[in-house]
Amino acid sequence: MKLKVVIAIVWMSYGFRVAAQTNEAYWVVEGNSNKPDYTIIHYYDAQHQKIKEERIEGRFLDIRKKRTVTLLNKKLSHLTE
């Protein structure tokens, strides 16, 4: 029983460590859904260096929408080319 617990803990810690390492660029959306005055989009490269910061006034981007995610991914791929 103890061996199974130890194996599970080792496996989980390895899995989290691998998941934290990314080799892809990414974006982060910052805003307040309760007060949609603005949205800030941060674009980062694979080394976690900020590529660009974009502020959109008067709108809150809903990243639950597929179209929004697609547009952000297209912008990111354009910036990283």
Secondary structure, 3 states (H helix, E strand, C coil): CHHHHHHHHHHHHHHHHHHHCCCCCEEEEEECCCCCCEEEEEEECCCCCEEEEEEEECCCCCCCCHHHHHHHHHHHHHHHC
